[in-house]
């Protein structure tokens, strides 16, 4: 049978796509065509009759990736992809729980709490139980609950080492009871309850194991413990699990991702075949050589080496600025030069390790009139007016949703104050009912009771009218009768919010056109799941700014990687974690491999942090990139960084395009430090030194004179120390 979609695959891709029925691990390097391999594998299985579309379970990490996979499959085969189980972990678990809500002990129209809604629910719980939210901060409790669930643990399973953890455990249990009572689930609950359902219901588990003989998983290195356990529940004895991942790009440990799942998978599933996709179709050779050299310093890798059939390309440009402001100005000038060369701003990215680094970059871009966009701003479904609209829709679908009721019961304002809401919550807690049921009881009298009654009548009227209407018309009716449109029309700058509310109707029209289930409940699920997806502004040529984490999965013609200093990248926090430094190096690897043609690395001798100038050391990662791959594009300043304990940077001559005056380096904070800038003294602020015990460092402060003189030195590996000059035995670099 002809399979034209197999043409053009390289030998390793072809082998992976056409493997016989067996579990396999595909080590797919950055830019190696893993999405093509996944979709081609699915098409091959269907085309050769090894399975039907309904027998495929494919798990991705974003809705965007799932949609791309479905689009590619539709282009490869004349099949209807709508019924296929291809989606994110959360999306597939939602689908499973919707189909078996009774067995999962959930209402048919259960609602999903996004992160903000979950935090609101936790705050309500703490208030109802009269818990001090300073002692038990809501966000900290949220992290505790979600972290426990991601490990597959219920409150009763969490080990309580001390009274504080024991109280957190009790609040976790109370939170679960509240969610069960209200018929809502958070994101972590979707996966945990789905796992528990499969674990306890042997007949149901057997049904799905028989159905899904072919399970494919994208970005396997990013799976957490519970996701791995969920996959094991679905994988029957005859299942072939096709896991695609890259251990060198495992950068989400802070979200619970466990790179060790890849090694466990090899053992648990008896993997006999590991295929390495090493040919890169994205970057030039020099960029890949730098990435390979860097990541080789990590231990315990499964091991691969990226290569390309493309040319070596341009060298990697390294720029060392005197200040962070100068670094930002350099990036702006280079970006404008690239634009003049014909490269769109949209194909240029500025990456940084921490969001806090963006301010000085934004300031420089704004002053230069360069259009830019910071990834990670408010997304459509997270905007205030949209959250209000969705809350009304949630109430129309489920009046027992306390979080939705509290968001809109007095928005727009209708004379229902905080005290009235407290009384309503007390009634609900006393009677163990939802707030809606408490309001219906009539126990709250007076003007507040009448206002609440009017609100209930308004929602009931919307419920009645919306019953039987198409989804877009339901939303239009809600917007008109909830008072939201009128409220924002009355605001001085409410036009944009009204446009967003109208766009919600358009979103519903698009959803109906693309979805098998066009119900209100399905749309609300879609909104909750899509809230975590970033949707770019269409039609604007703007320079892209983002953290390295946000850049994963993206690629650009030119990439600027800024702030390459110890403490920033690798981040200071990495020192406190067992795998911290290696994950930071993986993050650097991800950053490098975002660039297709041109890569800039930059750092600053001094950086304004917390209102003071901070003098740092060059990132150790720079010393792990071979010198022959780098082109240094600024002259050597008087004070410079050592990239290792025994040598400093050797810089190239100045380019024709003038660099900034190094004399603009900021003055030391401590006035007494000036004695070390005298011609008679070998020491000055910003000077690089070495110490026999502590190694390489830079002088960041000083005080005293004569026999009492001492300097503060920030050492690369030993932290910050004050040393008496009489005994310090420092050596200038």
PEVENVEN-V100301 format. One record per backbone hydrogen bond with DSSP energy under -1.0 kcal/mol. CO is the residue of the C=O (numbers start at 0). NH is the residue of the N-H. If there is no record, write none. Layout:
# PEVENVEN-V100301
co | nh
CO | NH
CO | NH
This chain:
# PEVENVEN-V100301
co | nh
2 | 5
3 | 6
5 | 8
9 | 13
10 | 14
11 | 15
12 | 16
13 | 17
19 | 21
23 | 242
24 | 274
25 | 27
25 | 244
26 | 276
28 | 31
30 | 280
32 | 36
33 | 37
34 | 38
35 | 39
36 | 40
37 | 41
38 | 42
39 | 43
40 | 44
41 | 45
42 | 46
43 | 47
44 | 49
44 | 50
45 | 48
51 | 54
52 | 55
54 | 213
56 | 215
57 | 86
58 | 217
61 | 65
62 | 66
63 | 67
64 | 68
65 | 69
66 | 70
67 | 71
68 | 72
69 | 73
70 | 74
71 | 75
72 | 76
76 | 78
80 | 83
83 | 85
84 | 57
86 | 59
87 | 91
88 | 92
89 | 93
90 | 94
91 | 95
92 | 96
93 | 97
94 | 98
95 | 99
99 | 103
100 | 105
101 | 104
106 | 109
110 | 184
113 | 117
114 | 118
115 | 119
116 | 120
117 | 121
118 | 122
119 | 123
120 | 124
121 | 125
122 | 126
123 | 127
124 | 128
125 | 130
126 | 129
131 | 135
136 | 140
137 | 141
138 | 142
139 | 143
140 | 144
141 | 145
142 | 146
143 | 147
144 | 148
145 | 149
147 | 152
148 | 151
149 | 225
153 | 156
154 | 157
161 | 165
162 | 166
163 | 167
164 | 168
165 | 169
166 | 170
167 | 171
168 | 172
169 | 173
170 | 174
171 | 175
172 | 176
173 | 177
174 | 178
175 | 179
176 | 180
177 | 181
178 | 182
178 | 183
182 | 110
184 | 112
185 | 189
186 | 190
187 | 191
188 | 192
189 | 193
190 | 194
191 | 195
192 | 196
193 | 197
194 | 198
195 | 199
196 | 200
200 | 204
201 | 205
202 | 206
203 | 207
204 | 208
205 | 209
206 | 210
207 | 211
210 | 212
212 | 239
213 | 56
214 | 241
215 | 58
216 | 243
218 | 221
219 | 222
222 | 257
223 | 227
224 | 228
225 | 229
226 | 230
227 | 231
228 | 232
229 | 233
230 | 234
235 | 238
239 | 214
240 | 23
241 | 216
242 | 25
243 | 219
244 | 27
245 | 248
246 | 249
248 | 250
251 | 254
251 | 256
252 | 255
257 | 260
258 | 261
259 | 263
260 | 264
261 | 265
262 | 266
263 | 267
264 | 268
265 | 270
272 | 24
274 | 26
276 | 28
277 | 306
283 | 287
284 | 288
285 | 289
286 | 290
287 | 291
288 | 292
289 | 293
290 | 294
291 | 295
293 | 296
294 | 297
306 | 279
310 | 284
311 | 285
315 | 630
316 | 600
317 | 632
318 | 602
320 | 604
321 | 605
322 | 326
323 | 327
324 | 328
325 | 329
326 | 330
327 | 331
328 | 332
329 | 333
330 | 334
331 | 335
332 | 336
333 | 337
334 | 338
335 | 339
336 | 340
337 | 342
338 | 341
343 | 346
344 | 347
346 | 557
347 | 543
348 | 559
349 | 545
350 | 561
351 | 547
353 | 356
354 | 357
357 | 361
358 | 362
359 | 363
360 | 364
361 | 365
362 | 366
363 | 367
364 | 369
370 | 542
372 | 544
378 | 381
379 | 382
382 | 386
383 | 387
384 | 388
385 | 389
386 | 390
387 | 391
388 | 392
389 | 393
390 | 394
391 | 395
392 | 396
393 | 397
397 | 400
399 | 401
400 | 404
401 | 405
402 | 406
403 | 407
404 | 408
407 | 410
416 | 420
417 | 421
418 | 422
419 | 423
420 | 424
421 | 425
422 | 426
423 | 427
424 | 428
425 | 429
426 | 430
427 | 432
433 | 437
434 | 438
435 | 439
438 | 441
444 | 448
445 | 449
446 | 450
447 | 451
448 | 452
449 | 453
450 | 454
451 | 455
452 | 456
453 | 457
454 | 458
455 | 459
456 | 460
457 | 461
458 | 462
459 | 463
460 | 464
461 | 465
462 | 466
465 | 468
469 | 473
470 | 474
471 | 475
472 | 476
473 | 477
474 | 478
475 | 479
476 | 480
477 | 481
478 | 484
482 | 486
483 | 487
484 | 488
485 | 489
487 | 490
490 | 493
493 | 497
494 | 498
495 | 499
496 | 500
497 | 501
498 | 502
499 | 503
501 | 505
502 | 506
503 | 507
504 | 508
505 | 509
506 | 510
507 | 511
508 | 512
509 | 513
510 | 514
518 | 522
519 | 523
520 | 524
521 | 525
522 | 526
523 | 527
524 | 528
525 | 529
529 | 532
539 | 541
542 | 372
543 | 349
544 | 374
545 | 351
546 | 550
548 | 551
550 | 553
555 | 595
556 | 596
556 | 597
557 | 348
558 | 599
559 | 350
560 | 601
562 | 564
563 | 618
564 | 567
564 | 568
566 | 571
569 | 566
570 | 573
571 | 574
572 | 575
573 | 576
576 | 579
578 | 582
579 | 583
580 | 584
581 | 585
582 | 586
583 | 587
584 | 588
585 | 589
586 | 590
587 | 591
588 | 592
590 | 593
591 | 594
593 | 555
595 | 283
597 | 558
598 | 316
599 | 560
600 | 318
601 | 563
602 | 320
604 | 615
606 | 613
608 | 611
611 | 608
613 | 606
616 | 565
618 | 621
621 | 624
625 | 628
626 | 629
628 | 315
630 | 317
640 | 648
646 | 643
660 | 663
661 | 664
669 | 672
670 | 673
671 | 674
672 | 675
673 | 676
677 | 680
683 | 686
686 | 698
687 | 732
688 | 696
689 | 730
690 | 694
694 | 690
695 | 715
696 | 688
697 | 713
698 | 685
700 | 711
702 | 709
704 | 707
705 | 708
708 | 724
709 | 702
710 | 722
711 | 699
711 | 700
712 | 720
713 | 697
718 | 714
720 | 712
722 | 710
723 | 726
723 | 727
730 | 689
